[in-house]
Amino acid sequence: MTARPDRLIINSPFEEPSAHWRYVRETKSFSKEAGRRAAGYVRATPGSTAADDPGVFFEIPLVNQIRPRVAAWRSAGYPGVTGTTKRLLAHWRDPETFAARRFFFCQLEAIETLIWLTEAPAAERQGIAVPGDGGAFPRLCAKMATGSGKTIVMAMALAWQILNRVESPQDRRFSKHALVIAPGLTVRSRLSVLEPAAEGNYYDLFDVVPAALRERLRQGRVLVRNWHALGWESEEQVRRKRRVDKRGPKSDEAYVRAVLGELAGARNLLVINDEAHHAWRVPAEAKYRGEEKRAAEEATKWVGGLDRIHRARGIQACFDFTATPFMPSGRGNTEESLFSWIVSDFGLNDAIEAGLVKTPRVVVRDDGLPDAGTYRSKLYHIYEHVRDDLNRKAEESDPLPALVRTAYYLLGKDWLETAKSWAEKGHPVPPVMITVANRTETAARVKHAFDRGRILIEELCDPERTLHIDSKVLEEAEAREEPATAPEPTEERREEDEGGEEDAPKRKLTKQELAERLRRMVDTVGQPGKPGGAIQNVISVGMLSEGWDAKTVTHVMGLRAFTSQLLCEQVVGRGLRRTSYEVDPETGLYQAEYVNVFGVPFSFLPFEGGEELVPNPPAPKTRIEPVLEKKGFEIAWPNVVRVDQEVRPTLTLDLAAVPPLVLNAHDTASRAALGAVLDGKADLEHVTEIDLRGLAERMRIQRIVFETARDVYDRMEPTWKGRRELLIGQLVGIVDSFLGSDRLVIQPAAVARDAARRRILLALLMTPVVQHLWQALRFQNAVRKVPVFDKEQPIRATGDMLPWYSGKACHPAARSHINFCVYDSTWESHAAEVLDSHPRVAAWAKNDHLGFEVVYVFDGIVKKYRPDFLVRRTDGTHLVLEIKGREGAEESAKRHFLAEWVEAVNAHGGFGTWRWAVSFTPSDVEDRIDA
């Protein structure tokens, strides 16, 4: 029996993958391999039917060439980029800005690759040639797995392009006008977040653009259109219609004006294709049939429309985003051709190992007879055993094949256990099972079986909670360039829809209205209080449209042929989106979530097996937000970015009062070994060593003292009121005393005893020394503290908090502007109860996603401190309350800087009176409020 890894999640979602799983056929097990998986994909070995077929690996050489070049460019500090681009890159990777919600590694790598190909010096990109698609405009494709956050990368790409063009209007590498093409109304509605002025746009919601640049971003224009808007008629199609319509085909100019609307006057557009595997050029020799023929017609419309736009207005660049950048080859129904212009790749295997998506689990075995050819369970690929039955034109009342009913009993029983677990945990919506059928008749038979209770799990047999997706009905909504949501109904229509008065006239809904109603349900599956919120059983033909991102799918039933792994990935992708993005504090990794799969032969993706297939339910998610009706409990505070100190003219430093600073030689490198690369491998026998000890003589201690004093001077000079030469003279003596004192600890002892190595270490770690001394001097010599406010937003308030979701325990907060208080400990829950009932508390808020931060320095490193609670007392004073009462050097530093913040704000006088306090035990919370 093939061994399965206990846990597939082995990489942090925020770091480059450091390991991957590899199947070892000889031992029938998975081996954990160090390093990142090469970019590529696996196909079945030709002619093989073996269950343990390892497949044939096909590399994506262009991506594997680009990856290390981008990594080296990143490490070098992004040479060659514009100032605007560098500012964005620094913002996206700022650990303090994104302490609560960092961007995934795959998101940063994708946007960095697009930037590298556009802005890096030509020498950096030497030898890299991205093939085109045969058209006149360039295309670059970012391959990103379902659920890895490609919409945010689109927002990054748009911000990068627009802001650069606004800053440099003559730089033709950039464009401030963008056309985003979606594959359907569902996706088009979702992509409205890419419009800079839209409510809930991603630039604000995910802090994609620094606050200071957001007004400039709004100078750009982003138009999101459904691909159907690109529809055009060929000469042949027009000739066939001439009998009833004497008009000829539209000119490119007329076509562009109709498609682009408000952007019709723009030139050199940026185009972004979402789900770009729908947009490809049909090879001349290709012969398509069935589904492939229809896909080819759609692809032709899409790409042909872009060709017309390029001829009339010019397309400066085209960025493609998709999880599956394949197109049918036209040479056989099991073959696909990979896009040749893929420049970055983070595939489904990588996403599973990083925990970005749910882990798929397939049937490993059952107690029935296995398939005679592969010895696999017949539930592994159900269609292969019942294809004749499922391919006939049966009536909906025809019973399902026994194997299919058995599969529904097993998967349905598992769904039932999951549903009970979710209900017990208070989840507001049920888990969802989806069926992907081969044809309309099969879907109708499945729907009939559930509606009539023929699947003996009555909880699943509720017609009101079953959604039968008729693709023909949906197409009517897709084919029209209208919003995904219907217009607000009139009072008469509302009475009809909601069952008004009995004698109210009943009007039969049109096909378009039915399509819109169905679309609303499809788009809101798993969303509490929405039309699709109660749906638990989804039955569809073919695949659900891309962009259907219900997070509550826990079970997938495949009742169709799966002729390629591409189909497997697309179908199972409907159930891969995670519900929770909370990191396990013990491992630093995401906790596993699962989707259980029957009938989808996932041959070349790892999966977890075992006796138990019940997926872990997602934690109930609560929306945390300010409440408009509770505006009276709003708390505002000065948004202080730093506190400047005016110090007395004569500096002193009591070394005994300075906390020790520890410098560890193992935290930095002073030697490196280099080996020549031959055939992709490093020559380890002939290495060249770089050793900084040769520079020790040049790093005299006097120079280190002076350089350190100069850096401290630069920090203090802006607020220094005395003579500048007096300041530098004092600092040299103070630095010299500190470096020779026991307040500076060098580890290990061998480095401390070696004068040359000690000097090297001090030179390499000068920054923490400077920060440490600057902190000590300001605290001991300050005569006045001056708060410096954020220029863009000098005052913040609880009402500024954007809504967010939490799966942690929480409770309604009566005296808080925020609807719920999320608990991180029982101590916090006790503090919340006290704050809601204490007679001296007028209003309070937990500092969770509020943005109240105090900058502090510890061990020479600048950090941000977020105290636990903000309190407004009945006497009008404000209290910053911390209940993490641990004692320690860093906690002491935090409190020192908090005290400084409070003193500076009170000295300013414009924000009332502020206090701070620390609760050391649950029993003293009331005392801290009273004090």
MARLO-147666 format. One record per residue (C-alpha): x, y, z; residue in one letter. Coordinates in steps of 0.1 Angstrom, whole numbers, plus 5000, padded with zeros to 4 digits. Layout:
% MARLO-147666
XYZA
...
//
This chain:
% MARLO-147666
500050005000M
501350344991T
502450545021A
500950895026R
502551185043P
500851275076D
500751645067R
501051785033L
501452145045I
505252185049I
505952545037N
505052885050S
502653075026P
504753385031F
508153245022E
509653074992E
508952704994P
511852525010S
510652165005A
508351954984H
506851604983W
508051354957R
506551014949Y
508950724951V
507650444930R
510150184943E
508950224979T
505450334970K
505750624993S
506251004993F
509651145001S
510051495015K
512651664994E
514551975003A
514252274980G
511552414957R
509852204931R
510752284896A
508152464875A
506352214853G
503551964852Y
503051584850V
501151384823R
500351014825A
502950784810T
501750704774P
500050364775G
500250324812S
497150224833T
499150144865A
497650294897A
501150394908D
502250544874D
504550834884P
503851004851G
506151204829V
507351544841F
507351834816F
509452124827E
508552494820I
512152594812P
511452964808L
510052994844V
512952784858N
515353034841Q
513553344853I
513053234890R
516753254901P
517253574881R
514353744898V
515553614932A
519053764927A
517554094915W
515354104946R
518354034969S
520254314951A
517554564960G
515654574926Y
518254764905P
516954954876G
513355014887V
511755364890T
511455544922G
507655474922T
508155104917T
510755084944K
508355254968R
505655004960L
507954704964L
509254834997A
505654885008H
504454534998W
507354375017R
507154595048D
506654355078P
505354625100E
502654755076T
501454405069F
501954255104A
498354135105A
497854015069R
501053965048R
501053915011F
501753555000F
505153464985F
503453354953C
501753694950Q
504953894955L
506953664931E
504353704904A
504354084905I
508054094908E
508453884877T
506254114857L
508254414870I
511554244863W
510654174827L
509554544822T
512054744843E
515154544851A
518254654831P
518754474798A
521954304811A
519854154839E
517453994814R
520053884789Q
519253544774G
515553564784I
513153574755A
509453534761V
507653374731P
504553544718G
501153384710D
501453474673G
499653804677G
500854164674A
500854254710F
503054104738P
501553874764R
502953764798L
501253484818C
501353434856A
500353084864K
498753084899M
496752804916A
493152854924T
492853024958G
496353174958S
495153534955G
495653634919K
493053924921T
495354094945I
498254054921V
496154214894M
495554504918A
499354524923M
499954524886A
497454794879L
498755014907A
502354974895W
501455064859Q
499055354867I
501255524893L
504355504871N
502555654841R
501155934862V
504556004876E
506255984842S
503656054814P
506255994787Q
507355654798D
505755424773R
506555114794R
503555204815F
499855284810S
497255454832K
494355314812H
493554944817A
490954704803L
490354394825V
488554104807I
486553854828A
485353514816P
481753564829G
479453784849L
480353614882T
484053704878V
483254054863R
481254144893S
483954024916R
486654214897L
484954544903S
487254574933V
490054654908L
488454994900E
490255254921P
487155454929A
484955154937A
483655094972E
485654814989G
488454834963N
491454614969Y
493954904969Y
492355025002D
491054705016L
494454515013F
496654825016D
498054754981V
498855124976V
500355345004P
497855605016A
499955895002A
499655754966L
495955674965R
494856004951E
497355964922R
496055614916L
492555764909R
494055944879Q
494055604862G
491055444847R
490255074849V
487354924828L
486154574837V
484254394810R
482754054804N
484453874775W
481153864757H
481454234752A
484354154728L
481953964704G
482454044667W
481253894634E
483553774607S
483053854570E
481553514565E
479053554593Q
477953894580V
477453754545R
475153484559R
473053754576K
472853994546R
469453874537R
467954034568V
470654284577D
472254494550K
474854644573R
478454524569G
480854444597P
481854714621K
485054904615S
487754864641D
487155224651E
483355174656A
484054844673Y
486454994698V
484055284707R
481355024714A
483554804735V
485655064754L
482955314761G
484455574784E
487955454775L
487455484738A
489855784736G
492655614755A
495755474737R
498355214746N
496155024769L
497154774795L
495054454792V
494554204820I
492953874811N
491453694841D
491153314836E
493253364805A
493052994795H
489853104776H
491953344754A
494153164729W
494753154691R
493452854672V
496352674654P
495752644617A
496152264617E
493852204647A
490552014644K
488252054673Y
485051864681R
482451894708G
483352104738E
486752184723E
485052334692K
482952564713R
485952664734A
487852744702A
485052974690E
484953164724E
488753194724A
488653334689T
486153604699K
488253694729W
491653724713V
490253854680G
488554134699G
491854234715L
493454224681D
490954484669R
491554704699I
495354684693H
494954784657R
492855084667A
494355204700R
497454994707G
497854744735I
501054834755Q
501054504774A
498854214782C
499054024815F
497353684817D
496353524850F
495153164852T
495652844872A
495552634841T
497252804811P
496452524787F
494652514754M
493352214735P
495952104709S
493351984684G
495351664680R
493451444704G
490951484732N
493551394759T
496151654749E
496652014758E
499252264748S
500752484775L
500952854769F
504552934758S
504553284774W
504253164811I
506853364831V
505953264867S
504452944881D
502952864915F
500952544908G
498452354928L
501052124943N
502852424956D
499652574969A
498652254988I
502152235004E
501952595015A
498352555028G
496952815005L
494152584995V
492252295010K
493951955008T
492051714984P
491451364997R
490351094973V
489150734979V
492150504985V
490250184990R
486850035000D
485549695009D
484149614974G
486049464945L
488449704930P
488849794893D
490349484876A
492949684856G
494249924882T
493249764915Y
491850104925R
488550154942S
485850194916K
484850514935L
488150664923Y
486850724888H
483150634888I
482350734853Y
484650474838E
482450194853H
479050354844V
479750544812R
477150364791D
474350434816D
475350804821L
475750874783N
472250764773R
469351004768K
467550884799A
464451044815E
465051224848E
463050954866S
465350674854D
467250544885P
470850614889L
473450334885P
474050134917A
477650254919L
476550614917V
473950564944R
476550384966T
478850674961A
476250924972Y
475450725003Y
479050715013L
479851075004L
476451185017G
477051015051K
480351195054D
478651525045W
476051455072L
478651415098E
480351735087T
476951915087A
476251805123K
479651915134S
479252255118W
475852305133A
477152215168E
479852475164K
477352735154G
478352775118H
475652995101P
475652805068V
475852435059P
478752255042P
478252215004V
478451904982M
478751964945I
478151724917T
479851774883V
477851574857A
478651484821N
475351594806R
472051764812T
470151434815E
472551304842T
472151614862A
468351594859A
468451234871R
470651324901V
468351614910K
465251384907H
466851124929A
467451384957F
464151554953D
462251224956R
464351104985G
465950814966R
469250894983I
468350795018L
469951085036I
466951305041E
468951605052E
470451625017L
467051575000C
465551925006D
464652074972P
464652424987E
468352374996R
469352214963T
470752424935L
470452274900H
472652474876I
471252464841D
474152594820S
471752694791K
469952924815V
473153074828L
474453144793E
471653384787E
472953594816A
476553554805E
475853664770A
474554004780R
476854284793E
474854354824E
475654354861P
475554014877A
472854144901T
469454234890A
468054584894P
466154664925E
462554534921P
459554764921T
457054754950E
454754544928E
457554304918R
458754274954R
455254164965E
455253894939E
458753774947D
458153774985E
454553634984G
452553944989G
448753964990E
446953664977E
445153864950D
448254034938A
448753974901P
451253694893K
453553764865R
455653494848K
459353574850L
461253604817T
464153384808K
466553674816Q
464953724850E
465153354858L
468853364847A
469553664869E
467753494899R
469853184894L
473053384890R
472353554924R
471953214940M
475153084924V
477153384934D
476153374970T
476353004980V
477852985015G
477153355023Q
474753395053P
471653595047G
472153595009K
469953404983P
472353114982G
473253105018G
471152795027A
472252594997I
473952265006Q
473652054974N
474852184941V
474251984909I
475852114877S
476652004841V
480252024830G
482252254853M
481152544874L
482252874860S
485652994869E
485353254896G
482853064916W
484553094949D
482252944975A
484452855005K
482052615021T
482452324996V
483652015015T
482551734991H
482951684954V
481251414932M
482551364897G
480251194873L
481951264840R
484951164819A
488251314831F
490551284801T
493251504816S
494651624848Q
493751974837L
490051874840L
490651724874C
492352034886E
489552264873Q
486752054888V
488351994922V
489352364921G
485652444928R
486152304963G
489752424971L
489152774985R
490052795022R
487752935049T
490353045074S
493753215070Y
494953195106E
498453065111V
499152795137D
501352975162P
503252655170E
504352575135T
504052905117G
502052725090L
498352715080Y
496252445095Q
494952195071A
491452215056E
490051935035Y
487751865006V
486751505001N
486551384965V
484751094948F
485051014911G
487751254901V
490951064893P
493551294907F
496551084896S
499351344897F
498551544927L
499451434962P
496551354985F
496151245020E
494550905027G
493450725058G
490450565074E
488850885084E
487551115057L
485551365077V
486951715069P
487751955097N
484952215096P
485952575093P
485752785124A
482552995124P
483453335109K
482153645125T
482153985107R
483854245129I
483054605121E
482054945136P
478254995141V
476855315128L
474155325155E
476855315182K
478655625169K
478555765204G
481055505215F
483655605189E
487155665202I
489655885183A
493355915188W
496256105174P
498055905147N
501655955159V
504355825137V
507155915161R
508056125191V
510956375186D
512956465217Q
514556795225E
517556715247V
519556925270R
522757085257P
525056885280T
524556505274L
525056245301T
524655865299L
524355665331D
525755325318L
524355145347A
520855245337A
521355135300V
519954795292P
522554555279P
522854505241L
523754155229V
525454115195L
525753755183N
528353675156A
526053395143H
523453655133D
525553785104T
528053635079A
531753725078S
532953445055R
531553295023A
532653005000A
532053014963L
532152724938G
532052724901A
528852594885V
529252304860L
526252134845D
523952304870G
526052174900K
528552354922A
532152234922D
532752174959L
536352064955E
537652394942H
536152674962V
537153044966T
536753185001E
535853545009I
536953635044D
536353985060L
539253925084R
541554065058G
539954405063L
540254405101A
543254635101E
541354895082R
538454875107M
540255055135R
538255095167I
538655475165Q
536955475131R
534155255144I
533655485173V
533455795151F
531155625125E
528755515153T
528755865169A
528056015135R
524955795130D
523655875165V
524256245157Y
522156215125D
519256085146R
519556365172M
520556655151E
516956765139P
515856845174T
519256955189W
519157315201K
522857365210G
526057395189R
526357105165R
530157065170E
529457035208L
526956745201L
529356545180I
532156595204G
529956465233Q
528756165213L
532256045204V
533056015241G
529755855250I
530055595222V
533655515232D
532555455268S
529655235257F
531655015234L
534154945261G
531554885288S
529854565301D
526554705286R
527754565252L
527854195252V
529554005223I
528753645217Q
530353395215P
533153475239A
535753365214A
534753665191V
534753905221A
538353805229R
539553835193D
540054205187A
539954175149A
536753975148R
535154205174R
535854505152R
534354335122I
531254245141L
530754595154L
531154725119A
528654485105L
526154545133L
526454915137M
522754985132T
521554815163P
524354985183V
523255325170V
519555255177Q
520355135212H
522455435221L
519955675206W
517255525227Q
519255545259A
520355905253L
516856035245R
515355875276F
518056015299Q
518456365285N
515056475271A
513656805282V
510656815258R
508756555238K
507156645205V
504656415187P
504956395149V
501656315132F
500956115101D
500456385073K
497956185054E
495756085084Q
496756275115P
493756145135I
492355795134R
489255655150A
487455325156T
485055425127G
487955405103D
488255025108M
487454815077L
485254515083P
487154185088W
486253825098Y
487453615127S
487053245136G
488053305172K
485753325201A
484053665204C
481253835223H
479054135217P
480554455231A
477954685246A
479955005252R
482154965221S
481855125187H
482954775174I
480154515173N
482254225188F
485254185210C
487453905197V
489153705225Y
492753595224D
492653465260S
490353415289T
492053705305W
490953935277E
487353805279S
487353895316H
488754245308A
486054295282A
483354205307E
484854455332V
485054725306L
481354675296D
480154715332S
482654945350H
480955265361P
483855485351R
484055345315V
482155555289A
483455365258A
486155115249W
487554915220A
489954625217K
492954735196N
492454465170D
492654585134H
492254945146L
495755065137G
496655215170F
500455155172E
503355285192V
506855275176V
509555135199Y
513155015198V
514354685212F
517854535207D
518454805182G
515454705160I
512554935154V
509254765160K
505554845165K
503654785197Y
499954745197R
498454775232P
495354575240D
492554815248F
491655185243L
489255325270V
487455655273R
486555715309R
483455905321T
485656195332D
486756245295G
490256105299T
491655825278H
493355515290L
495655285270V
495354945288L
497754655284E
496854325300I
499854125289K
501654165321G
504753955314R
507954095327E
510954115305G
513354345287A
511254385256E
508054445276E
509854705296S
510954875264A
507354875251K
506055045282R
508855305282H
507855415247F
504155405255L
504855635284A
506755855261E
503855855236W
501355955264V
503656225277E
504156375242A
500456375234V
499556535267N
502156795262A
500656875228H
497356955246G
495156915216G
493856565223F
492756575259G
494356375287T
495756035281W
496955775306R
498455425303W
498355125326A
499354755327V
497254485342S
499454215357F
496653975369T
492953945359P
491954065394S
493554415390D
491754525358V
489254725378E
491954885398D
493854995366R
490655155353I
490155335386D
493755445391A
//
